[in-house]
Amino acid sequence: MRPDVGKWIVAVLTACAAVSGSANAGTRVQVPEGCEGFLTVQMKGCGVSHYWRCEADPDQNTWEVHYDFEGPFSVSVYNREFQWLDSRYFGDGSREHLVDEGPDPASLSTLLETGTDSYAFVIHENGPDGERDIVHQGTDRLTGREVVIDGVTLLETEFTATALDAVSGEEVYTVSGNQYVLPEERLFFLGPDTFRQGVEERDNDFSPVRFIRPGEPGFDAMTPQFDCEATEEIRYVLPAHRGQAE
């Protein structure tokens, strides 16, 4: 990961800090100066994400701030191949960031060109329970099916992903199911999947429901709208990323 990503993370956290500490959290998103939002996505499972890019960022990374029913949940950054680079979590102050993209980083270009992309990279976790390195590995495949949601045409994928302790090799969890790709914005979105950890197995569906562009009502409104009547069952347990369980 380029060192300047850390500089941008600090700028984003500064912009979001006032919102995360506010009693009115979850109303309007703030992005750093010099950055411009281009998409808000309302999702199943009582979640909403806002995406932006920054003119001064030479790598043209994409930023995502995610809100759940309690307010700001996480801020994450991905490169143009949608390789996960860094995430910070407002609830406990924890962080996960790329330390080694390995010989097989995630590549959206490869997926779109060939229909299949494998990946294996190392993420460093740092939180209240300590620190560790986790290997994320898996495969994405285009199913050949196009799915239209809120008038937006998405490419459906099927995927399998495994997280392993980088030191012991012990399996942390696996997840498999479907996701969606918006090629023109180079974005992945979650879909229905099954998460397995030890004897636990859980079915999730955090698929997009509404796509909101600049100038449209609700573009920067960060109050989730869907499935919020059952928050105890559907709330995010882990941050949602490609190759990472929800």
Residue, then its C-alpha position, 0 to 999 in steps of 0.5 A: m500500500r502506498p504511504d500516502v493512503g494513510k494521509w488520506i485516511v487521516a483527512v477522511l477521519t477528520a471530516c467524519a469525526a464530527v458526524s460520528g460523535s454527534a447525537n444526530a449521526g446518520t443524517r448527512v455525509q461529509v467528505p474531505e475538501g478536494c473530494e467529490g461524492f459520486l454515488t450513494v447506495q441504499m442496501k438491504g440489511c439497514g445499511v447505506s454507503h457513500y462513495w467519493r474520489c479525490e482530485a489530488d489523489p494520484d492513484q484515483n482510489t475510491w473511498e466508501v463511508h458506510y452507515d448502519f442504524e447506529g450511525p457511521f460504521s466504517v470508512s474504507v479505501y480501494n484502488r482502481e482494481f477494487q483491491w481493498l487497501d484500508s478500513r477504519y471502524f468508528g465503533d471500536g477504533s480498530r483498523e485493517h489495512l493491506v500489508d502485502e498484496g502478494p503475487d495475486p492481488a485482486s484485479l477487477s480488470t482481469l475479472l472483466e476481461t476473462g470472466t474469472d479472477s483469483y486473489a490472495f493478499v494479507i491484511h493486518e488487523n489491529g483492534p481491541d483484541g490485539e493484532r494479527d495478519i490475515v490471508h484473504q484468498g478466493t475467486d470471483r467469476l462472472t455468471g454471465r447474468e445481468v441484474v437490473i436494480d433500480g434501473v442500474t445494470l449490474l454484472e452478477t458474480e459468484f465467489t468463494a473466499t477464505a480467511l486464514d491466520a497468516v501465522s498458524g494457517e488456521e481457517v478463520y472463516t469462509v464465505s460464498g455466494n453472489q456479488y454485483v459489479l458496476p463496471e463503469e464505476r469499477l465498484f463491487f456490491l454485496g449480494p446474498d451469501t453464506f458465512r461459515q465460522g466453525v460450527e456457525e453458519r449464517d445467510n446474509d443479503f446486503s444487496p443494493v436497493r437504490f442507487i442515488r446520483p448527485g442532484e437526486p433526492g437522498f444523495d448525501a442522506m446517510t440514514p438507512q432505509f431498508d430492513c431496519e425493522a429487524t436491526e438486531e438480526i441483520r446488523y453488520v457483524l464484520p465490515a463488508h468487503r470483497g473477500q471479507a465476511e459481512 
